[in-house]
Amino acid sequence: MSDELIVKKCSPTLAGIKTGNMFSIRIADGEDIYSELRDLNRVLLSKGIRVIPLKITDGFALIYLYRPKYLKKDLKDSKAVKILKKRGYHLESPERCIVQLVSRLKEKEDFPHEIGLFLGYPPSDVEGFIKHPRTGVKCSGCWKAFSKPDEARKTFNRFTLCTKEYQEMNRNGKTLTQLAVKVG
């Protein structure tokens, strides 16, 4: 897994302005994705970032790069709690919720709609998507926004600009360790 790919898919999380990102990668037969992720965690853990596989299937791995402190805060939101409880999540810890998300991903062919909560999407938009995935969308970018479209557009633009800047810095020699921001 190249630094270039991680920067392309996860710059807002690396920069400390987003809770998490997910991306899919191809894996070859016999490739040890776990070893690669352990190495990546050694580099990013000191920056407050973790990387884990959410789902591995024939030839592909769904990777989750996230900031545990941000996720813990996000999952305490009253609307997020309501959404997760309704779907049977046990909210003792973010790690337990991730384990349950992994189980749900294995059980279902499509993404569980609550997955947006693990990426830092506004709970009101996650709720809107769960209730009416095709109607009521006010704007879309990284996610479908059902409320506060102006705020969502600003966030989409911020994430896009961050990614462009991080890709440029990476092309100019900045390593993943140098790009990942340590947030208090």
N, CA, C and O of each residue as an XYZ file, in Angstrom:
736
protein
N       0.861     -1.170      0.000
C       0.000      0.000      0.000
C       0.905      1.229      0.000
O       1.724      1.405      0.902
N       0.757      2.044     -0.978
C       1.665      3.175     -1.139
C       1.228      4.388     -0.314
O       0.049      4.580     -0.015
N       2.229      5.197      0.041
C       1.927      6.466      0.701
C       1.031      7.312     -0.193
O       0.128      7.998      0.285
N       1.291      7.255     -1.489
C       0.517      8.031     -2.457
C      -0.975      7.692     -2.369
O      -1.816      8.591     -2.395
N      -1.302      6.410     -2.266
C      -2.694      5.982     -2.151
C      -3.313      6.476     -0.845
O      -4.440      6.971     -0.836
N      -2.585      6.343      0.239
C      -3.103      6.768      1.537
C      -3.341      8.270      1.547
O      -4.356      8.733      2.067
N      -2.426      9.026      0.984
C      -2.591     10.476      0.905
C      -3.808     10.818      0.051
O      -4.596     11.689      0.418
N      -3.966     10.145     -1.078
C      -5.105     10.404     -1.971
C      -6.440     10.125     -1.281
O      -7.397     10.880     -1.458
N      -6.512      9.057     -0.502
C      -7.778      8.626      0.087
C      -8.034      9.152      1.499
O      -9.177      9.153      1.954
N      -6.972      9.605      2.209
C      -7.130      9.883      3.640
C      -6.556     11.215      4.109
O      -6.378     11.401      5.313
N      -6.266     12.130      3.227
C      -5.634     13.386      3.626
C      -6.372     14.131      4.738
O      -5.719     14.577      5.682
N      -7.695     14.289      4.679
C      -8.363     15.021      5.759
C      -8.166     14.383      7.143
O      -8.073     15.096      8.143
N      -8.102     13.062      7.204
C      -7.853     12.406      8.484
C      -6.397     12.587      8.886
O      -6.107     12.848     10.054
N      -5.484     12.454      7.945
C      -4.066     12.689      8.243
C      -3.850     14.104      8.768
O      -3.026     14.323      9.656
N      -4.596     15.069      8.213
C      -4.459     16.476      8.592
C      -5.158     16.808      9.907
O      -4.985     17.901     10.446
N      -5.944     15.873     10.422
C      -6.628     16.105     11.686
C      -7.923     16.878     11.568
O      -8.399     17.444     12.553
N      -8.512     16.913     10.356
C      -9.771     17.650     10.174
C     -10.957     16.712      9.909
O     -12.059     17.176      9.614
N     -10.738     15.422     10.011
C     -11.798     14.440      9.775
C     -11.541     13.229     10.664
O     -10.392     12.891     10.952
N     -12.605     12.587     11.090
C     -12.496     11.426     11.975
C     -11.853     10.228     11.294
O     -10.954      9.605     11.856
N     -12.301      9.904     10.098
C     -11.775      8.719      9.445
C     -12.080      8.682      7.967
O     -12.922      9.423      7.460
N     -11.373      7.798      7.292
C     -11.584      7.523      5.874
C     -11.530      6.023      5.659
O     -10.879      5.299      6.412
N     -12.215      5.568      4.633
C     -12.167      4.172      4.221
C     -11.767      4.119      2.767
O     -12.103      5.002      1.978
N     -11.045      3.072      2.425
C     -10.695      2.872      1.030
C     -10.469      1.390      0.797
O     -10.158      0.630      1.715
N     -10.632      1.010     -0.443
C     -10.477     -0.384     -0.837
C      -9.176     -0.533     -1.613
O      -8.811      0.324     -2.417
N      -8.481     -1.647     -1.354
C      -7.252     -1.931     -2.097
C      -7.306     -3.354     -2.620
O      -7.942     -4.231     -2.034
N      -6.633     -3.559     -3.719
C      -6.458     -4.913     -4.252
C      -5.357     -5.588     -3.457
O      -4.350     -4.969     -3.115
N      -5.563     -6.869     -3.167
C      -4.504     -7.641     -2.526
C      -4.269     -8.909     -3.329
O      -5.203     -9.553     -3.806
N      -3.014     -9.242     -3.460
C      -2.643    -10.430     -4.223
C      -2.768    -11.667     -3.346
O      -2.733    -11.576     -2.119
N      -2.914    -12.817     -3.980
C      -2.940    -14.075     -3.242
C      -1.701    -14.177     -2.374
O      -0.579    -13.969     -2.836
N      -1.920    -14.498     -1.121
C      -0.808    -14.694     -0.206
C      -0.207    -13.406      0.349
O       0.690    -13.459      1.191
N      -0.684    -12.255     -0.108
C      -0.157    -10.993      0.405
C      -0.536    -10.853      1.871
O      -1.679    -11.112      2.249
N       0.410    -10.450      2.686
C       0.162    -10.311      4.117
C      -0.255     -8.878      4.431
O       0.566     -8.051      4.829
N      -1.521     -8.604      4.249
C      -2.045     -7.262      4.497
C      -1.894     -6.890      5.970
O      -1.699     -5.721      6.303
N      -1.986     -7.890      6.851
C      -1.871     -7.616      8.283
C      -0.478     -7.103      8.644
O      -0.349     -6.205      9.475
N       0.540     -7.650      8.042
C       1.906     -7.196      8.284
C       2.068     -5.758      7.802
O       2.678     -4.928      8.476
N       1.519     -5.483      6.639
C       1.589     -4.134      6.079
C       0.874     -3.125      6.977
O       1.362     -2.014      7.182
N      -0.292     -3.520      7.514
C      -1.043     -2.621      8.395
C      -0.327     -2.432      9.731
O      -0.358     -1.337     10.293
N       0.314     -3.477     10.244
C       1.099     -3.339     11.477
C       2.219     -2.308     11.280
O       2.450     -1.458     12.140
N       2.902     -2.395     10.150
C       3.974     -1.439      9.851
C       3.424     -0.013      9.755
O       4.032      0.932     10.255
N       2.292      0.123      9.120
C       1.661      1.427      8.970
C       1.237      1.979     10.340
O       1.395      3.170     10.608
N       0.707      1.121     11.188
C       0.313      1.559     12.529
C       1.520      2.011     13.342
O       1.419      2.954     14.127
N       2.645      1.356     13.162
C       3.860      1.774     13.875
C       4.232      3.213     13.517
O       4.730      3.966     14.354
N       3.985      3.574     12.280
C       4.303      4.923     11.801
C       3.261      5.943     12.276
O       3.612      7.061     12.651
N       1.998      5.562     12.261
C       0.923      6.539     12.496
C       0.387      6.611     13.925
O      -0.242      7.601     14.299
N       0.625      5.593     14.712
C       0.073      5.562     16.071
C       0.515      6.755     16.907
O      -0.280      7.294     17.677
N       1.763      7.173     16.768
C       2.258      8.319     17.539
C       1.568      9.627     17.131
O       1.638     10.626     17.847
N       0.912      9.605     15.986
C       0.175     10.783     15.501
C      -1.307     10.714     15.891
O      -2.088     11.598     15.541
N      -1.686      9.653     16.620
C      -3.077      9.508     17.037
C      -3.960      8.891     15.969
O      -5.168      9.126     15.950
N      -3.366      8.099     15.074
C      -4.093      7.504     13.953
C      -3.921      5.992     13.988
O      -2.832      5.485     14.261
N      -5.013      5.275     13.706
C      -4.967      3.818     13.599
C      -5.436      3.410     12.216
O      -6.199      4.122     11.563
N      -4.963      2.248     11.782
C      -5.359      1.691     10.493
C      -5.718      0.228     10.715
O      -4.926     -0.543     11.257
N      -6.931     -0.148     10.286
C      -7.377     -1.528     10.470
C      -8.120     -2.012      9.234
O      -8.670     -1.206      8.483
N      -8.140     -3.315      9.020
C      -8.978     -3.847      7.937
C     -10.406     -4.013      8.458
O     -10.615     -4.535      9.553
N     -11.365     -3.576      7.685
C     -12.769     -3.779      8.057
C     -13.340     -5.035      7.414
O     -14.190     -5.716      7.987
N     -12.855     -5.326      6.217
C     -13.372     -6.495      5.501
C     -12.322     -6.939      4.487
O     -11.748     -6.123      3.766
N     -12.089     -8.226      4.448
C     -11.175     -8.780      3.458
C     -11.921     -9.850      2.687
O     -12.470    -10.787      3.266
N     -11.932     -9.696      1.377
C     -12.575    -10.669      0.500
C     -11.544    -11.108     -0.533
O     -10.408    -10.635     -0.522
N     -11.931    -11.990     -1.404
C     -11.013    -12.450     -2.440
C     -10.502    -11.281     -3.270
O     -11.237    -10.697     -4.067
N      -9.261    -10.958     -3.072
C      -8.629     -9.945     -3.899
C      -8.769     -8.514     -3.422
O      -8.161     -7.625     -4.019
N      -9.543     -8.241     -2.370
C      -9.738     -6.869     -1.912
C      -9.729     -6.782     -0.391
O     -10.077     -7.733      0.309
N      -9.324     -5.623      0.094
C      -9.409     -5.320      1.521
C      -9.996     -3.919      1.666
O      -9.594     -2.988      0.967
N     -10.950     -3.785      2.579
C     -11.518     -2.491      2.917
C     -10.776     -2.009      4.161
O     -10.830     -2.644      5.214
N     -10.091     -0.890      4.027
C      -9.218     -0.364      5.075
C      -9.861      0.868      5.712
O     -10.441      1.710      5.027
N      -9.747      0.951      7.023
C     -10.271      2.075      7.797
C      -9.100      2.762      8.497
O      -8.437      2.160      9.341
N      -8.849      4.017      8.145
C      -7.838      4.841      8.780
C      -8.598      5.892      9.579
O      -9.409      6.632      9.022
N      -8.339      5.959     10.879
C      -9.159      6.841     11.713
C      -8.391      7.360     12.927
O      -7.310      6.878     13.267
N      -8.987      8.352     13.558
C      -8.469      8.939     14.785
C      -9.375      8.493     15.934
O     -10.503      8.973     16.056
N      -8.887      7.575     16.778
C      -9.709      7.053     17.874
C     -10.300      8.126     18.793
O     -11.444      7.996     19.228
N      -9.539      9.181     19.095
C     -10.077     10.242     19.970
C     -11.274     10.936     19.320
O     -12.256     11.252     19.992
N     -11.187     11.169     18.026
C     -12.292     11.814     17.322
C     -13.515     10.896     17.287
O     -14.644     11.340     17.494
N     -13.271      9.606     17.023
C     -14.378      8.659     16.959
C     -15.083      8.572     18.305
O     -16.312      8.538     18.367
N     -14.317      8.537     19.363
C     -14.907      8.470     20.709
C     -15.846      9.659     20.934
O     -16.955      9.492     21.443
N     -15.400     10.844     20.557
C     -16.225     12.050     20.702
C     -17.460     11.965     19.798
O     -18.572     12.255     20.238
N     -17.264     11.571     18.541
C     -18.376     11.487     17.589
C     -19.463     10.527     18.054
O     -20.652     10.813     17.912
N     -19.059      9.398     18.606
C     -20.035      8.377     19.000
C     -20.751      8.713     20.301
O     -21.636      7.970     20.724
N     -20.380      9.825     20.945
C     -21.085     10.292     22.141
C     -22.227     11.245     21.789
O     -23.049     11.567     22.648
N     -22.285     11.689     20.561
C     -23.362     12.572     20.116
C     -24.699     11.864     20.330
O     -24.835     10.688     19.993
N     -25.674     12.559     20.882
C     -26.954     11.924     21.234
C     -27.653     11.305     20.024
O     -28.246     10.232     20.138
N     -27.594     11.957     18.887
C     -28.223     11.401     17.680
C     -27.460     10.165     17.192
O     -28.069      9.193     16.744
N     -26.128     10.205     17.279
C     -25.316      9.041     16.899
C     -25.634      7.865     17.822
O     -25.781      6.732     17.364
N     -25.738      8.135     19.106
C     -26.077      7.087     20.084
C     -27.412      6.454     19.721
O     -27.547      5.230     19.724
N     -28.388      7.280     19.412
C     -29.729      6.780     19.058
C     -29.667      5.885     17.809
O     -30.272      4.813     17.780
N     -28.949      6.323     16.802
C     -28.824      5.556     15.556
C     -28.165      4.204     15.828
O     -28.645      3.168     15.367
N     -27.079      4.223     16.567
C     -26.335      2.989     16.825
C     -27.110      2.030     17.732
O     -27.120      0.821     17.497
N     -27.754      2.567     18.760
C     -28.546      1.707     19.650
C     -29.666      1.017     18.877
O     -29.942     -0.164     19.087
N     -30.303      1.760     17.988
C     -31.391      1.204     17.191
C     -30.908      0.047     16.330
O     -31.689     -0.843     15.993
N     -29.638      0.051     15.973
C     -29.054     -1.005     15.140
C     -28.338     -2.073     15.958
O     -27.628     -2.916     15.409
N     -28.529     -2.030     17.281
C     -28.006     -3.080     18.143
C     -26.566     -2.939     18.582
O     -25.978     -3.893     19.092
N     -25.988     -1.768     18.395
C     -24.607     -1.558     18.839
C     -24.564     -1.430     20.358
O     -25.480     -0.892     20.980
N     -23.482     -1.936     20.937
C     -23.197     -1.769     22.359
C     -22.168     -0.657     22.447
O     -21.087     -0.745     21.863
N     -22.511      0.384     23.178
C     -21.719      1.610     23.118
C     -20.696      1.752     24.251
O     -20.358      2.871     24.638
N     -20.201      0.633     24.783
C     -19.209      0.712     25.863
C     -17.937      1.418     25.411
O     -17.322      2.152     26.185
N     -17.546      1.199     24.167
C     -16.323      1.813     23.663
C     -16.386      1.894     22.139
O     -17.095      1.120     21.496
N     -15.639      2.839     21.572
C     -15.578      2.918     20.105
C     -15.035      1.621     19.491
O     -15.474      1.196     18.422
N     -14.076      1.007     20.183
C     -13.488     -0.235     19.666
C     -14.552     -1.331     19.544
O     -14.574     -2.079     18.566
N     -15.423     -1.416     20.538
C     -16.503     -2.408     20.490
C     -17.442     -2.100     19.322
O     -17.911     -3.012     18.642
N     -17.710     -0.830     19.096
C     -18.563     -0.444     17.962
C     -17.909     -0.824     16.634
O     -18.590     -1.263     15.707
N     -16.592     -0.656     16.544
C     -15.886     -1.036     15.314
C     -15.991     -2.542     15.101
O     -16.206     -2.993     13.976
N     -15.843     -3.316     16.161
C     -15.977     -4.778     16.053
C     -17.371     -5.134     15.536
O     -17.520     -6.023     14.697
N     -18.377     -4.446     16.034
C     -19.740     -4.702     15.571
C     -19.931     -4.256     14.126
O     -20.646     -4.907     13.364
N     -19.298     -3.154     13.746
C     -19.358     -2.708     12.352
C     -18.727     -3.754     11.436
O     -19.268     -4.061     10.374
N     -17.592     -4.295     11.845
C     -16.923     -5.345     11.060
C     -17.866     -6.536     10.886
O     -17.965     -7.096      9.794
N     -18.549     -6.918     11.946
C     -19.511     -8.037     11.864
C     -20.632     -7.721     10.892
O     -21.029     -8.568     10.093
N     -21.140     -6.501     10.964
C     -22.228     -6.111     10.056
C     -21.757     -6.101      8.599
O     -22.510     -6.470      7.698
N     -20.532     -5.684      8.374
C     -19.992     -5.693      7.012
C     -19.852     -7.114      6.481
O     -20.046     -7.352      5.289
N     -19.519     -8.054      7.350
C     -19.397     -9.448      6.931
C     -20.758    -10.063      6.630
O     -20.887    -10.891      5.728
N     -21.773     -9.655      7.389
C     -23.112    -10.219      7.245
C     -23.850     -9.685      6.029
O     -24.690    -10.383      5.461
N     -23.551     -8.464      5.623
C     -24.321     -7.799      4.572
C     -23.485     -7.593      3.330
O     -22.261     -7.482      3.397
N     -24.157     -7.542      2.202
C     -23.468     -7.271      0.939
C     -23.192     -5.778      0.780
O     -22.156     -5.388      0.242
N     -24.124     -4.944      1.250
C     -23.954     -3.500      1.118
C     -23.471     -2.912      2.441
O     -23.472     -3.586      3.471
N     -23.062     -1.660      2.396
C     -22.582     -1.008      3.610
C     -23.736     -0.740      4.549
O     -24.803     -0.307      4.114
N     -23.539     -0.992      5.826
C     -24.549     -0.564      6.800
C     -24.606      0.971      6.765
O     -23.569      1.635      6.784
N     -25.781      1.507      6.715
C     -25.932      2.950      6.550
C     -25.286      3.769      7.667
O     -24.906      4.919      7.448
N     -25.159      3.196      8.845
C     -24.564      3.929      9.959
C     -23.048      4.117      9.802
O     -22.412      4.755     10.641
N     -22.490      3.577      8.761
C     -21.044      3.646      8.549
C     -20.546      5.092      8.514
O     -19.399      5.363      8.870
N     -21.399      6.010      8.091
C     -21.017      7.418      8.058
C     -20.629      7.974      9.416
O     -19.822      8.900      9.499
N     -21.192      7.420     10.482
C     -20.841      7.882     11.833
C     -19.379      7.579     12.149
O     -18.755      8.293     12.934
N     -18.831      6.535     11.549
C     -17.440      6.148     11.777
C     -16.474      6.985     10.940
O     -15.258      6.917     11.120
N     -17.033      7.770     10.026
C     -16.228      8.618      9.149
C     -16.309     10.094      9.534
O     -15.657     10.942      8.925
N     -17.114     10.387     10.549
C     -17.252     11.765     10.993
C     -18.335     12.547     10.288
O     -18.367     13.774     10.374
N     -19.230     11.856      9.589
C     -20.328     12.554      8.931
C     -21.332     13.009      9.988
O     -21.486     12.351     11.018
N     -22.015     14.129      9.742
C     -22.993     14.609     10.718
C     -24.097     13.565     10.953
O     -24.665     13.035      9.998
N     -24.396     13.274     12.227
C     -25.440     12.288     12.526
C     -26.787     12.608     11.874
O     -27.519     11.693     11.498
N     -27.126     13.898     11.733
C     -28.399     14.247     11.097
C     -28.411     13.814      9.631
O     -29.459     13.438      9.105
N     -27.256     13.865      8.971
C     -27.174     13.424      7.576
C     -27.187     11.898      7.481
O     -27.775     11.335      6.557
N     -26.544     11.236      8.431
C     -26.591      9.767      8.465
C     -28.035      9.320      8.688
O     -28.518      8.397      8.033
N     -28.703      9.974      9.604
C     -30.107      9.652      9.873
C     -30.977      9.904      8.631
O     -31.845      9.093      8.306
N     -30.745     11.015      7.948
C     -31.483     11.324      6.723
C     -31.269     10.270      5.660
O     -32.207      9.882      4.964
N     -30.036      9.803      5.531
C     -29.730      8.769      4.540
C     -30.407      7.446      4.900
O     -30.892      6.734      4.022
N     -30.437      7.125      6.177
C     -31.086      5.885      6.623
C     -32.579      5.930      6.323
O     -33.152      4.955      5.835
N     -33.200      7.056      6.616
C     -34.655      7.176      6.455
C     -35.079      7.343      4.997
O     -36.059      6.736      4.565
N     -34.352      8.158      4.240
C     -34.745      8.487      2.866
C     -33.503      8.628      1.988
O     -33.122      9.751      1.658
N     -32.869      7.539      1.605
C     -31.592      7.632      0.883
C     -31.663      8.332     -0.472
O     -30.639      8.780     -0.987
N     -32.831      8.430     -1.044
C     -32.928      9.017     -2.389
C     -33.692     10.335     -2.447
O     -33.722     10.989     -3.489
N     -34.307     10.727     -1.340
C     -35.064     11.974     -1.350
C     -34.598     12.874     -0.215
O     -34.114     12.400      0.813
N     -34.748     14.154     -0.413
C     -34.400     15.113      0.628
C     -32.939     15.513      0.667
O     -32.524     16.242      1.567
N     -32.150     15.051     -0.293
C     -30.737     15.405     -0.325
C     -30.607     16.867     -0.753
O     -31.120     17.266     -1.799
N     -29.923     17.649      0.059
C     -29.759     19.073     -0.239
C     -28.482     19.336     -1.041
O     -28.424     20.281     -1.828
N     -27.470     18.505     -0.841
C     -26.245     18.560     -1.640
C     -25.445     17.293     -1.369
O     -25.703     16.582     -0.397
N     -24.484     17.019     -2.225
C     -23.660     15.832     -1.986
C     -22.221     16.118     -2.381
O     -21.925     16.936     -3.252
N     -21.359     15.410     -1.705
C     -19.921     15.500     -1.933
C     -19.334     14.231     -1.349
O     -19.505     13.151     -1.915
N     -18.648     14.345     -0.232
C     -18.113     13.159      0.459
C     -19.245     12.294      1.008
O     -19.085     11.086      1.177
N     -20.370     12.908      1.281
C     -21.572     12.223      1.746
C     -22.775     12.988      1.225
O     -22.634     14.078      0.669
N     -23.954     12.419      1.403
C     -25.189     13.108      1.036
C     -25.646     13.913      2.242
O     -25.875     13.364      3.320
N     -25.774     15.222      2.049
C     -26.184     16.109      3.131
C     -27.689     16.338      3.074
O     -28.237     16.743      2.049
N     -28.330     16.074      4.184
C     -29.774     16.257      4.307
C     -30.098     17.492      5.140
O     -31.247     17.931      5.185
N     -29.095     18.045      5.792
C     -29.278     19.251      6.596
C     -28.033     20.123      6.432
O     -26.961     19.626      6.088
N     -28.176     21.381      6.670
C     -27.061     22.335      6.632
C     -26.216     22.218      5.353
O     -25.018     21.946      5.427
N     -26.836     22.422      4.190
C     -26.087     22.267      2.935
C     -24.899     23.225      2.785
O     -23.867     22.847      2.229
N     -25.038     24.463      3.277
C     -23.927     25.417      3.145
C     -22.717     24.946      3.949
O     -21.581     25.023      3.482
N     -22.972     24.459      5.157
C     -21.902     23.938      6.010
C     -21.264     22.696      5.365
O     -20.045     22.530      5.385
N     -22.107     21.837      4.800
C     -21.595     20.624      4.141
C     -20.710     20.990      2.954
O     -19.632     20.419      2.789
N     -21.157     21.942      2.120
C     -20.359     22.355      0.960
C     -18.992     22.899      1.392
O     -17.973     22.602      0.767
N     -18.981     23.694      2.462
C     -17.712     24.222      2.976
C     -16.799     23.077      3.409
O     -15.594     23.105      3.157
N     -17.373     22.081      4.054
C     -16.583     20.931      4.500
C     -16.069     20.146      3.304
O     -14.902     19.755      3.277
N     -16.927     19.909      2.311
C     -16.494     19.198      1.099
C     -15.312     19.924      0.455
O     -14.316     19.303      0.082
N     -15.435     21.247      0.330
C     -14.370     22.038     -0.281
C     -13.092     21.988      0.545
O     -11.992     21.909     -0.002
N     -13.241     22.034      1.853
C     -12.083     21.955      2.755
C     -11.349     20.623      2.582
O     -10.120     20.584      2.525
N     -12.118     19.535      2.500
C     -11.515     18.213      2.316
C     -10.822     18.109      0.954
O      -9.738     17.534      0.852
N     -11.441     18.661     -0.085
C     -10.861     18.625     -1.428
C      -9.558     19.418     -1.472
O      -8.558     18.952     -2.018
N      -9.575     20.605     -0.901
C      -8.375     21.443     -0.866
C      -7.265     20.754     -0.065
O      -6.108     20.752     -0.485
N      -7.605     20.180      1.064
C      -6.639     19.461      1.892
C      -5.988     18.334      1.092
O      -4.768     18.174      1.110
N      -6.804     17.565      0.397
C      -6.283     16.439     -0.384
C      -5.337     16.927     -1.471
O      -4.269     16.347     -1.667
N      -5.715     17.982     -2.177
C      -4.849     18.529     -3.228
C      -3.519     19.002     -2.646
O      -2.459     18.745     -3.217
N      -3.580     19.694     -1.510
C      -2.354     20.199     -0.888
C      -1.472     19.047     -0.394
O      -0.253     19.080     -0.563
N      -2.081     18.044      0.207
C      -1.321     16.899      0.706
C      -0.705     16.094     -0.441
O       0.424     15.615     -0.329
N      -1.437     15.946     -1.531
C      -0.882     15.234     -2.680
C       0.323     15.986     -3.243
O       1.324     15.374     -3.616
N       0.223     17.300     -3.302
C       1.338     18.116     -3.796
C       2.546     17.981     -2.873
O       3.672     17.814     -3.343
N       2.318     18.051     -1.570
C       3.429     17.913     -0.623
C       4.054     16.521     -0.720
O       5.272     16.376     -0.616
N       3.222     15.500     -0.920
C       3.730     14.133     -1.054
C       4.565     13.999     -2.328
O       5.628     13.379     -2.318
N       4.082     14.577     -3.409
C       4.852     14.554     -4.667
C       6.192     15.267     -4.508
O       7.168     14.922     -5.174
N       6.234     16.263     -3.621
C       7.462     17.039     -3.393
C       8.345     16.425     -2.303
O       9.289     17.059     -1.835
N       8.033     15.184     -1.902
C       8.938     14.472     -1.013
C       8.522     14.311      0.429
O       9.212     13.625      1.184
N       7.424     14.911      0.846
C       6.974     14.747      2.234
C       6.474     13.318      2.429
O       5.703     12.802      1.620
N       6.920     12.694      3.503
C       6.520     11.317      3.801
C       5.201     11.308      4.560
O       4.732     12.345      5.030
N       4.622     10.150      4.669
C       3.379      9.979      5.419
C       3.556     10.442      6.864
O       2.678     11.101      7.421
N       4.672     10.103      7.456
C       4.954     10.506      8.844
C       5.011     12.014      8.954
O       4.539     12.582      9.939
N       5.572     12.660      7.976
C       5.658     14.123      8.008
C       4.298     14.768      7.746
O       4.018     15.851      8.262
N       3.461     14.123      6.961
C       2.158     14.693      6.633
C       1.121     14.480      7.733
O       0.229     15.310      7.914
N       1.231     13.397      8.451
C       0.258     13.101      9.513
C       0.472     14.040     10.688
O       1.561     14.107     11.257
N      -0.576     14.760     11.039
C      -0.520     15.751     12.098
C      -0.871     15.081     13.425
O      -1.827     14.311     13.516
N      -0.078     15.391     14.453
C      -0.410     14.914     15.793
C      -1.338     15.940     16.419
O      -0.971     17.103     16.583
N      -2.549     15.500     16.769
C      -3.532     16.405     17.345
C      -3.664     16.072     18.824
O      -3.868     14.918     19.199
N      -3.544     17.117     19.673
C      -3.591     16.963     21.130
C      -4.640     16.083     21.577
O      -4.792     15.865     22.778
